[in-house]
Amino acid sequence: MSSVHDNHMGPVHEPDAKIAGVLSRHEIKHAAIHALHQKHKESKMHHFTDAHLNDHVNAWKVLRVAEEKVAYGVNYFAKVQIGPDMTIHIRIHRQLSADVYDFYSLHETIKHDEASCIWSVTEPLVYFNA
């Protein structure tokens, strides 16, 4: 099992058109944004409302990606812009035996004494195992 200190995540780079398209599929976008809003519905820092849902989906732009080949497929890590200076780091899994991609998780941290899945555009995409 991989960890933050012992993993096989490759270099972070700009996405090619194929992976940007896969990571921008309707089901991936909506699963990630739904998870974000569930985690932040009580946030004092972000104050997300239902009105923000469409804004976040419409602003979706995959900025950076990295891959980790694992025994059961490939994990994709992505930095996705969802608003001005607002990104999320997502993890997607592609099954080994099928061309199936599933949203796995958001990278979460503590900022200003509160759990947050929001990252600035300048914060680097790193391995996470959530």
N, C-alpha and C positions, 0 to 999 in steps of 0.2 A: 504494500500500500504506500502511496506517495504521501509526502508531508511537505510543509513549507520549506524545510531545509534539505529534503532528500526527494527530488522529483525529476522528471524527464521533460519538463516544459522547454520547448525550443525557443529560439529568439523571438522577441516581439517585433512585428513589422506591420506595414500597411497591408490591408487585405486585398487579395485579387478580386476580380469581379465575381467569380464563382462563389467564394466563401462569403463575401459581402452579401450576395443574394440569398444564400442559405441562411445566414444569421439575421436577415431582414424579412424572413418569411412571417406571414401573419401569425401563425401559431407560436413562433418563438417570441416575437415582439410582444404579443398580448400576454403570454405567460410571464415574461420578465416584468412588464409594466404592472401587471396585476400583483405579482409578488412584491414589487417595490411599494405599491400603494398599501398593501396589507401590512407591511412592516412599518410604514410611515404614517398610518392613519391617525396616530396619537402624537405625532412628532411636534415638538415645540419649535424645532429648528426649521422645518421645511413647510409645514402647513399645507400639505397636498390635499386637494379636494377632488371631487369627481370631475370638475371642469378641467383639471390638469391632465386627466387620462388621455384625452385626444391630443392635447398639446405635446405630451411626451411621445405618443405613438407617431405623430406627424413629424416631429423633429428628429426621429430615430436616424442616426448615421453611424455606421461602424467605422471607427477611426483606426484601431490597432487590433491585431490578433496574435495569438501564439497557439501552438499545438503541442499536445502531449500524447504520444502513442502509448497505449496501455494494452494489456492482454485481451481486453474485451471490446476494443474499438479505439476511438480517438476522442480526447477531450479538447475542446476549443475554448480558449479564454479570449474574451473580447472587451474592448473599451468602446462603449457606445454613447454618443452624444444624444441627450434627450432634451436639451435646452441650452440657453446661453451659459457658458462656463459650468455646465452640469452634465456629468457623465455617470454611467453605471458600469461596473465590471461584471460581466456575466460568464457563466460556464455552461457550455453546451456539450452534449455527448452524442457521438455518431456510433451506432452499433457496428460491430465488426462484420456481421453476416448480412447486413441490409443497409440500404441507403436511407436510414431513418435517423433523424436528428431530434433530440429531446432537450428542452431547457432543463438545466440541473440546479443552478443556484445563482445567487447574487453574492458579491464580495461585500461583507459587512465589517465595519470598524466602529470604534468609539471616537466621537468628535464632540467636544464641548459637553462632556459627561452624558452623551446620549448615543445610542446605537444609530448608525447611519450607513446607508448603501450609496450615498451620493459622493462622488469624487470630482475634483476640479479637472479641467482639461489637461493641466500640467502634471498631475499626479500620475506616476507610472503604473502600467499594468503589470502585476506580479502574480505569481502562483498563489492560489488559495484553495483550500479543501473544506468547503462548507457543505 
